[in-house]
């Protein structure tokens, strides 16, 4: 059984999550993010079980302070909703993770980005015997987001 100190040390805090999101949003505006990945790992074996990649492509002119999209907000929200529905329905075909898992967030940036001091460089999270499924994409006319889930195929 783990102590409260150990559990708290590995827990995600709202403050920490908010800082990650703020950095990520700033880098999106600056057009320095290539991908964000959510990596799900078996706690006992450290084996990567799933990796959710959110690939970013930049559309239109280069970055400027006040970027706005001509695309209707309703259309953007509908595209995002469709992606979220597809992610939610992925439970139907993804293998059950019947082990204790943890997750990590990896943000892939251009090489000249100054990372916060508490962040660390990480190796790519490769999966043995992998199967990938490409989800729908959505676009704001400033950013195009493509989602791919890669999972361990035990078949």
N, C-alpha and C positions, 0 to 999 in steps of 0.2 A: 504494500500500500504506500502511495506517495504522500509526502508531507504537504501541508498547505504552501510552504515556501517553494517547494519544487513545482507544484501545480501553478502557482502564480508566476513563477519565473518563465514558464513556457506558454502562459496564456496570452492571448492577444488583448491588448487594452484598447479602449476607444481612442485614447490619445495617440497611441502608436498607429492605429489604423488610419486615423485622420491625417497624421503626418505623411504616411505613405501615399494616401490619396492626393494630398496637396502637392507633393513632389511630382507625382504622376501627371496631374492636370497641368502643372506648370511646364513639364517637359512636353506634353502634347501640344500646348500652345506654341512652344519653341521649336516644335517638329524634331525632337531629338530621340523619341521613343520609337523603336521598331516593333517591339512585341512585349506583351506581359503574359507570363505563364503561371498557372496555378498547378503546383506539383503535389500530388498525394502519394505519401510514402508509408510503407509498412513500418511501424515503430520498432518491432523486434529485429527484422532482417535488414532494414534500411533500403529495401527494394522499392523502386518506383512502380506504383500500381497504375496511376493515371496521370496524364499531363493535359491540361486545358490551355491551349495556345490561343491568344487573342492578338492576331497580327494587324499592325497598323500601316496603312498606306496613306500618304498625304495627297490631297487633290487640290487643284487650283494653284493660285499664285503662291510665292514663298511667304513665310511667316511675317506678319506685321502685327502691331499692337492691338488693333481692333478688327478682328476677323469675324465676319458674319456670313451666314449661308443664305442663299436665295431659295433653297429647298424649303417647302412648307413644313412647319414643325409637326403637323399632324402626320405627314408622310414619314418623317424620321421616327416619330414615336411608334407608328405601326410597324415599321421595319424592325425596330428594337424589340417590340412586343413579340413579333414572329420568331426572332432568334431566342428570346427567353422561353417561349413555349417549346421550341425544339430542344433546348437544353433541359427543361423540366421533363420532357417525354423521353429523354435518353436513358432514364432508369429502366425502360422496357428492354433495352438491348445491352447495356453495359453490365459486365459481370459484377455480382455482389461482392462487396469488399467486406469479408467476414473476419477481418482482423482489426486490431487497433491501429489507426492511421493518424498521421499528422500531415499538415500541409505547409508549403512554403510558397512564397510569391517571388518570382524572378522577373525583373524588369530588364529588358534588353534595350540598351541605349546606343547612341553613336559613341565612338571611342573618346571624344573630347569632352564628355559630360563630367562635371565634378560631382562625385557621389558624396552623400552625407557620410561623416566619419564612422558612424555606427553600422553602416552597411558593409557588406563584404562581397567580393567577386565570387561567383559560383560556377561550377562545372555544369554543362548541359545535363539535363535529367533524361537520360535515355532509358528506354524500356525494352527489355528482352522479349522476343516473340510478340512484337507490337502489331496492333491493328489500329487504323486511324479512320475517323469519320469527320468529314467536312460538313460544318453547319452552314446555314444561310449567312449571307453577309448583309451588312447595312452600311449606308453612307449618309453623311451629313453634307456632302459636297465640299467639306473641308478635310474630313477624315473618312476613310473606308476601313471598316473593321471586319476581318475574316476570323471565324472561330473554327478550330480543329481540336477534337478530343482524340488523344492517343491512349490506348489502354492495353494492359497485358492480356493477351489471348491465350487462355489455357487449353483451348481445343486441340 
